[in-house]
């Protein structure tokens, strides 16, 4: 599983809505702020193999995101 980081819960909720509307299974997770270089506190966990599709969907919907964790 991979995680794309978000600074706020609002961004994470927007990201989940965008993902679900594209048929992408995911869940919002809390992160330790020290896990990321930007201090992001939330993330969206998803299967790594659909990462490109998810990031494209987030970009198209104007959802800001940070680092992608995992491989």
C-alpha positions, 0 to 999 in steps of 0.5 A, a space after each residue: 500500500 502507498 500513501 499520498 500525504 495531505 496537510 489538512 483533513 479537508 484536503 484528505 476528504 476532498 482527495 478521497 471524494 475524487 478517488 471514489 468518484 474515479 472508482 479508486 478504493 482508498 482510506 484516510 489515515 493519520 500520519 506522524 508529522 515527523 514522517 514527512 518533510 513538509 509536516 503533513 498530518 494526513 494521508 490517503 492510503 491506496 494500492 500502489 499499482 493505481 498511483 498514477 491514476 490517483 495522482 492524475 485524478 487529484 490534479 484534475 480536481 485541484 486537490 493539493 497533495 504532498 509526498 507519496 510514501 511507499 513504492 
